[in-house]
Amino acid sequence: MKFALIFFVYLISKVSSLKNLNEEIIPISIISEKDIVFIVEPNQIYKLIIENQNYLYHFEEKVKDILELNIKDNILDSDRKNLYFEKGDIVIINRLQNLKDYVEFKISAIPIYDKLNSFETIYEDKLFSIKSEEDSIAYFDSLDKNSKIFISENDETNKKENIALAGNFWKCSKGKTYLINVELFDISILRKYFYSINLNSEINVKNDEQNFIYLQQSKSYIINFEGNTMIKMIKLSDITFDSTVVISKDGVELITLKRKQPYFELDTNYNTRLTFEIKNSNSFLEFLTEGNSEILEDISV
């Protein structure tokens, strides 16, 4: 009986209600694309409404004890293990009004990407997030090994995993947010890929939009290079050398990409539609262009 009473008291302290307090609360929309410095007055209650779907917002640890999440219908949850918030979240600050002094804290704005397909040179540690409404594949690495790259779900209780050193693809569930944390040793070139795993059977590839593509085993794809003027070569990435890719045009085989023959040079006759048949295992293909020619040597190592 004593245990039941203690548990009931715990629930009351953990879950509260906003009823009869709404007139006293200051509502604030959080839409900023930059970090925010927020000051909490001792005798004021705030309702912070996250409204920007393109950003994840992280609240400093110092406000953890005066922060509650409005989970539904003015019901609050004060058991905050996670201080990352997304569009639709409503955060109540200082409901009990028991502060003795002002509290200043930072809200960090972290961009959310639904697609990534590029190289980037970075000069400092980097934090961003990824989220897609489709099941997707993520792959990040440091070409020069000058940084470590970690991925974790949007939850501070989850352990980060180093995906750069493991060299693995990361399957991301639709609708779920993942944090990507890059820790820099020195100036570093990152390879960034985050795309739907279930691509259409016909894919349009434009000059400056795609550097890579992840294709599934036992499937056939038509890739349309119409209008291409920059892509000069296709490479079977060294991280999927167990795969073979049969490339053909109008039913005539042009080449089979494999471990000992990973490159295929495009010419003006191949700037339309080519068929890619994926065998043995999933394939990660790199489109080498004039724009990334300066890092081809790093890629091919």
N, C-alpha and C positions, 0 to 999 in steps of 0.2 A: 504493500500500500504506500509506503514511504517512497519507493522507487517511482511509482506511478505519479505521485505528487511532484517529485523533482522533474520528471519528464514533461509534465504539463506546464510547469513554470518555465522550462527551457523553450517549449513551443511558443508560449506567450511572448517571451523575450525575442524570439527569432522572427516570428511573423506578427506584424502589427497592421493597423488600418489607418487610412488617411481621412476617414469620415469625420466631419465637423471641423476639419482643419483647412479645407480648400481655400477659404477666403483669406487665410493668413499666408498662403504660399505664393512666392514670386516665380512665375513660369519663365523659363529661358530656353530658347531654341538653340541647339548646338549644330551649326552648319559650316563652321569655319574650316578652311583648308590649311590653316596654320595652327601652331600650338597656341594654347590659350592660358593666360595667367588669371586665375579666379580667386577672389577674396570672399571668404565667408564671414559675415557679421555674426556676433554671438547670439543675438536675439532674432535672427531671421531664418526662415525656412525657404529652401529653393527646390524647384522642380525643373531638372535639366532634361530636356526632350531631345534625343538624338534624331536628326532629320536628314543628314547627308548620307546617302547610300554608298557613296564613293570613298568613305573614310571610316576607319576604325578608331575609336577614341580610348586612350588609356589614362586613367586617373592615378595620381601619385598615391603611394602607400599611406601617406600621412592622413588621408581622409577616410581610410577604411572603416574606422570606428564610428564615423558620423554619416555614413553612406548607407542607403537602403535602395533596393530595386523594386519598383512598382511592378509586380508580376502580373496582376490583372485586377480590374475593378477596385482600385485603391487598396489592394492587399499588398503589404510590403514584406520583403525578405531581407533580413539584415545579415545573413550568413554569407558575406562576400569573400569568396576565395578568388574570384576572378574580377579584375579591375579593367577589363577591356569591354567596351560597349559598342553596339552597332545600331543602325537605323531601326527605329521602333522601340528601343529601350528607353525607359523613363527612370531617371535616377533622382532620388530624394536626398537632399543634403541638410543635416542639422535639424531633423524633425523634433528632437527632444529639447533643443535650444539650451543645452547645458554647457556651452563653451564659456570660458572665462575671458577669452581674448579672441581677436581676429585670427583666422587661419588662411594663409595664402598657399595655393597649390597650383600645379601645372596639369593641364589636360593636353596630352600629346595627340596630334592628328596623324594617323598612319594611313597612307593610301591603300585602297583595295583594288586589285587588278583582276579582271575576269578573263584576260588573255595576255600572254607574254610570248614574244618570239623575237629575241634580239640579243645583241652584245651590248655590254655597258662597261665603261671604264669608271671605276670608283676611286675616290681619294680619302674616304673616311668610312667608318662603320655605317651600316645601312639597315633599316628596319622597314619592312613593308608587309602587306598581306595579300592573299589570293583567295578568290571565292568565285565559283561558277554555278550556274543553274543546271549544269550537265556534269556527269561523271567525267573527270579529266585526268590527265597525266602531267605531272610537274617534273622538271629536271633542271637543276642548277649546278654549275660547277665553276671553279676558278681555273682558267686556262694556264695561268702562270703559277698556281699554287701559293699565291700571296694572300689568300684569305680562307677562312672556314665559313661554311654555310650550314645553318641549322633550320630545321622545320619543326613546328609544333602546332597542335590544334589551338584554337582560341581559348586557352585555359591555362592559367599560371600554375596550376597543380600538375600539369603534364610535363614530363621530362622532354627537353629538346633533343633531337637526334641529328647528328652530323651527316648530312646527305652528300656533301661534297667528297669526303674521303671514301664513303661507301660506294659512290659511283652508281647508285641505283636510281631507277625511276620511282616516283612516289605517286600512288593512286589516290586521288582526292575525290571524296564523295560530293555529290551535288548538294548545293545549299550550305556547305560547311566552310567555315573560315579557317585559314591556316596562316600562321605567322612565319615569315622568313627573316632570319636574323643573320647578317653578314658581319663577321668579325675580321677586321683587316690587319694584316701584318705590314703591308706596304701597298703602294698603288697596284690595283688589280683589275684584270679584265674578266668579267663575268659572262657566262653563257646562260641565258634565261629562257626557259620554255614552260609554258602552262597553257594547255589546249585541250579541247574535248577529245576523249579517247575514241568516240564513235563518230568519225568523220564521214561525210557523204562519199559515195562511190565516185563522184566527180568533183574535183577540187580545182579552184582557180588560184593560181600563184602569181602574184604581182611582184614587180621589181623590188619594192622597198618594204613589203609587209611581212614576208616570211623568210627566215633564215634556216629554219628546221621544220621537219614534219615527222610525226610518229605514226607509223602504219602497222596494222595488226596482221599477225600470221594468218595464212590461208585465205586472205582476202585479196581482191583485185581492185585497183583504183585507176581512174583516168585523171591525169593531172594536166590541166590546160595552162600552157605557157604563152598563150596568145598575147602579143604586144610586148613580150619580154625583150629587153635590151641590155639588162645588167647581169642576169644570172649566166655564168659562163661554165659552171661545172656542178655536177651532183656527186656527193660523196656518201658512201655507206659509213656511218660513224664507227669509230673504233670501239664504242661501247656496245654495239650490236653486231660484232663481227661473226657471230654464229648464224646470222641471217643471210639469206640470198634473195636478191631482187632481180627479177627478169623484167627488163624494159623493152617494150616493143612499140612499133608505130604501124597502124593499119594492118595489124596481124603479122608483121615481120619483126622477128627478134633483132634488137640492136646490140644488146649487151646483157650479161648477167653480172651484177655487182656481188662481190663476195670478199672474203678476207684478203686474198692475194690480188684482187682486182677491184678495189673500192671506188675508183673514180670513173666518171662518165662525162666527157666534154660535150657540151651543147654547141651546135652551130646554127646557122640561120634556117636550116631545114627542120630543126627540132623545136621551133618556138611556137608550136601549136599544141596538139593533144597527144600525150604519150600514155601508154598503159603500163602500170606497175603491178606486177604479181609478186606477193610476199610469201616466201617459203621458209621453212625450218623454225623461225622464231620471229618475233616482232622486230621491226626495223626503225631505226632513227636515221633519217637522211638529212644531210646538210646541203643547203644551196649556197654555193660559193659565188660571190659577186665581185664586181670591181670595187664596191664600197668596203668589203671586208678583206680585200687582198692582202692588206698589211698584216693580218693575223693568221693567214693560211698556214704559215710555218708552225705556229703554236697548235693549231687545230690538228695538224697531221702527225704530231708527235705521238 
